[in-house]
Amino acid sequence: MVKEGLKLAKIASNIVVKLPLTHEGLISFKKLWTEHKIPANITLCFSPRQTLLAAKAGACFVLYMVYGIFPVTITLNLRRDSVLAAHNIII
């Protein structure tokens, strides 16, 4: 995942890499962020605890999936200095 993230980051300076909330995804995020300052959107968060885990890892954005009558995807902007252009709800 790190190789792909570095490759994507070369496209433009405002790229945000999308990584899954898995053990490997969090390890890849830590490496991309600490060594290369490449921000990430951590996806596949299904509970508040998982969202908190991604936030504690330092994720810039977290894609939180809320299921009920209507499935909703919420993108949480954890760093207010970051900019995200997305079709999701941003809070």
Buried (B, 14 or more C-beta within 10 A) or exposed (E): BBEEBBEBBEEEEEBBBBBBBEEEBBBBBBBBBEEEEBBBBBBBBEEEEBBEBBBEBBBBBBBBBEEEEEEEBBBBBBEEEEEBEEEBEEE
